[in-house]
Amino acid sequence: MDGRRIVRWFVGLVLIAVVGSGCQLFAPRAARELLDGRRKPVGPPPAVVHADGETPLTYHTRLIDQPAGSDYLNAGLWADVTNPLTHEQTTLLAVNGLRLGVISSQPPQELERLATSEATCLSPTLRSALAGQPKLIPVNGPIDRCRLGVTHAVTAAAESKKYELVECGLALTATPLPDDKLKVRGEFQIQHGERQPWLRPTADGSGFARTDQRASESYPALAFEVILNRSDLLVVGATDDPVEKLGQAFFFANSVDRIRQRVLLVQVGGVETGRVDSRSSAAQTGKGFLAAR
């Protein structure tokens, strides 16, 4: 089976899983019309609380890929989103080359086109997790090396950081709220360097076990919280001035012919069963963010 057929086969499976789970923001137009007859977005089913008190959730994620400098990813897309953050939060993220927004209605036609094309949509994945527990979403990497200026407060000077063998991810933690809403917290994280041996307490607390893992760094000062409806779409990307900032590390990638620019799309919702798939936990087992793909 050649590479192109493999990609088509994988995307087909993902779309089937998405339709089956009720997550319909980017289902094919014909499927949406058949399901509701009115071409309106249909969100995931409400969160289900199990007898053991655990609430399973899904994270439907994908990356939109375009040549660096894309007018749509730099400007057009952001004209269609609502900014859910305070002015101070927005400014701090922008200083670090980052921005986010929320789409609460039918996705714009251009975004829907990009999000459903094999040529421009990367890693469409439906991940499972439990409410209140972080889910690490792979965003970019591996990057051989990068140099960043990280700003932890609006009035502070940038702190210079150098990393090698870098992978970038966004840790999301969703908590159900009344009226079928979700509070979603996001924290940018980087894994870097070679694997190193670490000692961790055993599950029963009787001793320590050795594990090999890579160093990681998070940026709690840049963490954000948003309140989402089930059908809302969270959009995370870079500003138009991300050079040597987190925005560049997370959302720009080198390709054979030119630099690529990306944005991350996330929809969070409930699931009808409590089963957490094996892929959903791979990113948290020390195998690296990209293992979850």
C-alpha positions, 0 to 999 in steps of 0.5 A, a space after each residue: 500500500 503506497 503512502 497516499 493510500 495509507 493517508 487516505 485510509 487513516 483519514 477515513 478511519 478518523 472521519 468514521 470515528 468522528 461521525 460515530 462519536 457525534 463530533 460533527 464540526 468538520 464532517 462532510 457536508 452531505 453527512 451533516 445535511 443528512 443528520 440534521 437537515 439544516 447544515 448546522 454544527 452538531 457538537 459531541 454528546 453531553 459528558 456522561 458521569 460514570 458510577 465511579 465518578 469519572 467523566 470521560 471526554 474527547 479531544 478532537 484535534 487537527 493542524 492546518 498547514 500552509 506556507 509561512 506567511 499565509 494571509 489566511 492564517 495570519 489575518 483572515 482566520 482571526 477576523 472570524 474568531 472571538 477572543 475569550 481572554 482578558 486584555 492582559 492575557 492576550 498581550 502576554 501571549 502576543 509578546 510570546 508570539 501566541 494567540 487563540 480564539 473561539 469559533 462558536 458557529 458554523 466554521 468559516 468556509 475557508 477554514 472548513 475547506 482547509 480542515 477537510 483537505 488531505 493536502 492542508 490538514 495534518 493529524 486529525 485525531 480523536 483522543 480520549 481522556 478523563 475530566 480534570 486530567 491533563 491531555 497532552 496534544 502534540 503540536 510541533 517537532 522534532 526540531 533539532 534546536 531552537 533559541 527562544 525569548 520567553 516572557 513571563 509577565 507583560 512588564 518583564 524582560 524576555 528570558 533567553 532559552 536554548 533547546 535541542 531535540 525539541 517537541 512542542 505540545 499543549 496540555 489541555 485539562 477540561 472540567 464539565 460545568 453546568 448547562 453542558 459547558 466545559 472549562 478548558 485550561 491550556 498550558 504550553 509545554 516543551 520536551 527537549 534533549 536526550 532521554 535521561 534516567 529518572 527515579 520515580 516512586 512505585 505505584 504502591 509507594 514501597 520503593 523507586 523504579 528507574 525510568 528513562 525520559 526527556 526533560 520537559 518545561 512548561 510555562 504556567 504564566 502563559 496558561 489560559 482558561 476558556 469556557 466552551 460549549 460542546 460545539 465550540 472550536 478552539 483555535 490556537 496559533 502564532 501571531 504575525 511576529 513570532 520570530 525566536 518566540 514560543 509562537 515560532 517553535 510551536 507553529 512553524 516547521 521546516 519542509 523540503 522546499 519552504 517553511 510551513 505555518 500551522 494552527 491547532 484546532 481543538 473541539 472538546 466534548 463528552 463520550 458515550 462510554 468510559 473507555 479510554 483508548 490506548 493512543 490517548 495515554 501514549 503521550 503521557 508515558 514518557 514516549 514523547 508527544 509525537 507518540 500520541 499521533 
